[in-house]
Amino acid sequence: MGNSDRQSRSLRDKGEVIVVGGSAAGLFTAASVARGGRRVRVLESKPELEPAPRTLIVTDHFRSQLGASGASSIRNEIRRFELFTDGRSAQVALSRPDLIIERSRLIPALAREAQEAGATFSYDTRFLGIGPNARGLRIETESGGSREALHADELVGADGAASRVARLSGWPPVETVPLMQAIVRLPQDCPPDTTRVWFVPDDTPYFYWLVPESPERGALGIIGEDGRDTKRCIERFLEKKKMEPLEWQGARIPVYKRWVPVQRRIGNGDVYLVGDAAAQVKVSTVGGIVTGFRGALGVAQAILQGGRSNGNNGSNELTALRRELGTHWLIRRALHHFQQKDYSQLVDLLDASTRQSLGEINRDESTRLLWNVVRRQPRLVLLGLRGLLMGKKI
Ligand SMILES: Cc1cc2nc3c(=O)[nH]c(=O)nc-3n(C[C@H](O)[C@H](O)[C@H](O)COP(=O)(O)OP(=O)(O)OC[C@H]3O[C@@H](n4cnc5c(N)ncnc54)[C@H](O)[C@@H]3O)c2cc1C
């Protein structure tokens, strides 16, 4: 028997890795860990693989993360951003287009990849509890009214913002904010390759967006702070823009404020968190797909290396992700205290050179982006610092 055969047999002889949550981050983890030779089982509380439709915008980093399975979910490409505030506007051209993806296509494609890599799936199966046993972890589940205890060497919590895995394993809860979006007919004056963003600080410290998913339809959304106010604001905004909601999508999404260590030890077993469960969401744009995949890859590497990562910075992927999320948090902290006059100044300041810098760089590489903006447009940074120094905690 060759060295690699022996190695893959010894990996398979190890106990199972259980992933709780069969959505974006969980399926990506499952595929990566199974491809590395470990036995993987995904537990998903939904009865079957039928994800609700959701229009998502991601940077083109997505293509290199997913390859063929990602390509089948791409519906449109965005080449330009238009920013609006108080009667002003500015345009930002993207040199590498953002992608519009459809979640109800992405999730089945990811599930197929995980299955082909050897992962098994238990739908209609809810994770209930966790505790140590002699060899690793005892996982309690419920399926169709009956309870079962499973054994795992490692457990991955990919069960979203309200993660039960995180809570029962001793992680503090992550903060969440409401996100709502309405599918609308795309207004005739909105090109299908252009995303519009409106800063309306009286309504929200975040922003409204209109993301075209095709030449005919788009998703108009808002992130707010309070669920009821957010609904009222988006309804008023739609009315003002004379747009009819054709359908609604929404949920609470995590706000990243500090790095959530992704690994904890319970008895002789390891518990990891990925995706929304670990608040791996870019808080300046509230995107969680690409960053969730990065977190998933980092955790998969840690598991395949036998947990040698300390869960915080043992993997390059996790180190890069932490830096990325931290930069987005700084940007958000600055913007969070912006008043109307600050946004007006910001949009005015987006002159040709800054626009070029924003467009040239993939927005996932936010550190580089920040340095480019600092270099080319120091006044913009001063404006940001004012926001940072306002003192008020968010
Ligand atoms: C309306 C909307 C628009 C968005 N737009 C964008 C966007 O444009 N770009 C972007 O990048 N991101 C966007 N996001 C955020 C993005 O969708 C999330 O960051 C991403 O889906 C998180 O994936 P996840 O796998 O970590 O968690 P989730 O997708 O929340 O999946 C968690 C899974 O765990 C399962 N589960 C939960 N509890 C249990 C349990 N006890 N037992 C078993 N299974 C369980 C759930 O059924 C679910 O399938 C948007 C979010 C919303 C709500």
The ligand as a Tripos MOL2 file, in Angstrom:
@<TRIPOS>MOLECULE
LIG
   53    58     1     0     0
SMALL
NO_CHARGES

@<TRIPOS>ATOM
      1 C1        -32.5790   39.0760    1.9900 C.3       1 LIG1
      2 C2        -31.1040   38.8360    2.1130 C.ar      1 LIG1
      3 C3        -30.2540   39.3450    1.1370 C.ar      1 LIG1
      4 C4        -28.8670   39.1180    1.2440 C.ar      1 LIG1
      5 N1        -28.0790   39.6410    0.2820 N.ar      1 LIG1
      6 C5        -26.7590   39.3180    0.2690 C.ar      1 LIG1
      7 C6        -25.9450   39.7240   -0.8320 C.ar      1 LIG1
      8 O1        -26.4030   40.4060   -1.7400 O.2       1 LIG1
      9 N2        -24.6460   39.3150   -0.8360 N.ar      1 LIG1
     10 C7        -24.0970   38.5440    0.1540 C.ar      1 LIG1
     11 O2        -22.9090   38.1920    0.0800 O.2       1 LIG1
     12 N3        -24.8440   38.1800    1.2260 N.ar      1 LIG1
     13 C8        -26.1580   38.5450    1.3110 C.ar      1 LIG1
     14 N4        -26.9410   38.1540    2.3590 N.ar      1 LIG1
     15 C9        -26.2960   37.4160    3.4740 C.3       1 LIG1
     16 C10       -26.1060   35.9450    3.0960 C.3       1 LIG1
     17 O3        -27.2950   35.4230    2.5550 O.3       1 LIG1
     18 C11       -25.7050   35.1470    4.3430 C.3       1 LIG1
     19 O4        -24.5200   35.7270    4.8740 O.3       1 LIG1
     20 C12       -25.4400   33.6680    3.9980 C.3       1 LIG1
     21 O5        -26.5690   33.0740    3.4280 O.3       1 LIG1
     22 C13       -25.0790   32.9140    5.2730 C.3       1 LIG1
     23 O6        -24.9750   31.5580    4.9980 O.3       1 LIG1
     24 P1        -24.8070   30.4920    6.1590 P.3       1 LIG1
     25 O7        -24.6590   29.1790    5.4750 O.co2     1 LIG1
     26 O8        -23.7550   30.9380    7.1110 O.co2     1 LIG1
     27 O9        -26.1610   30.5650    7.0180 O.3       1 LIG1
     28 P2        -27.6910   30.3700    6.5960 P.3       1 LIG1
     29 O10       -27.8810   30.6380    5.1470 O.co2     1 LIG1
     30 O11       -28.4890   31.1500    7.5810 O.co2     1 LIG1
     31 O12       -27.9570   28.8030    6.8210 O.3       1 LIG1
     32 C14       -28.1260   28.1900    8.0530 C.3       1 LIG1
     33 C15       -28.7100   26.8020    7.8030 C.3       1 LIG1
     34 O13       -28.7300   26.0800    9.0360 O.3       1 LIG1
     35 C16       -29.9810   25.4180    9.1640 C.3       1 LIG1
     36 N5        -30.2190   25.2540   10.6030 N.ar      1 LIG1
     37 C17       -30.4280   26.2240   11.5340 C.ar      1 LIG1
     38 N6        -30.5660   25.6970   12.7670 N.ar      1 LIG1
     39 C18       -30.4320   24.3370   12.6150 C.ar      1 LIG1
     40 C19       -30.4860   23.2550   13.5400 C.ar      1 LIG1
     41 N7        -30.6900   23.4270   14.8760 N.pl3     1 LIG1
     42 N8        -30.3150   21.9920   13.0520 N.ar      1 LIG1
     43 C20       -30.1030   21.7760   11.7030 C.ar      1 LIG1
     44 N9        -30.0510   22.7840   10.8060 N.ar      1 LIG1
     45 C21       -30.2080   24.0520   11.2560 C.ar      1 LIG1
     46 C22       -30.9790   26.3560    8.4880 C.3       1 LIG1
     47 O14       -32.1550   25.6720    8.0990 O.3       1 LIG1
     48 C23       -30.1520   26.8430    7.2840 C.3       1 LIG1
     49 O15       -30.2720   26.0140    6.1640 O.3       1 LIG1
     50 C24       -28.3170   38.3960    2.3380 C.ar      1 LIG1
     51 C25       -29.1720   37.9150    3.3260 C.ar      1 LIG1
     52 C26       -30.5430   38.1430    3.2300 C.ar      1 LIG1
     53 C27       -31.4200   37.6440    4.3250 C.3       1 LIG1
@<TRIPOS>BOND
     1     1     2 1
     2     2     3 ar
     3     2    52 ar
     4     3     4 ar
     5     4     5 ar
     6     4    50 ar
     7     5     6 ar
     8     6     7 ar
     9     6    13 1
    10     7     8 2
    11     7     9 ar
    12     9    10 ar
    13    10    11 2
    14    10    12 ar
    15    12    13 ar
    16    13    14 ar
    17    14    15 1
    18    14    50 ar
    19    15    16 1
    20    16    17 1
    21    16    18 1
    22    18    19 1
    23    18    20 1
    24    20    21 1
    25    20    22 1
    26    22    23 1
    27    23    24 1
    28    24    25 2
    29    24    26 1
    30    24    27 1
    31    27    28 1
    32    28    29 2
    33    28    30 1
    34    28    31 1
    35    31    32 1
    36    32    33 1
    37    33    34 1
    38    33    48 1
    39    34    35 1
    40    35    36 1
    41    35    46 1
    42    36    37 ar
    43    36    45 ar
    44    37    38 ar
    45    38    39 ar
    46    39    40 ar
    47    39    45 ar
    48    40    41 1
    49    40    42 ar
    50    42    43 ar
    51    43    44 ar
    52    44    45 ar
    53    46    47 1
    54    46    48 1
    55    48    49 1
    56    50    51 ar
    57    51    52 ar
    58    52    53 1
@<TRIPOS>SUBSTRUCTURE
     1 LIG1         1 GROUP 0 **** ****
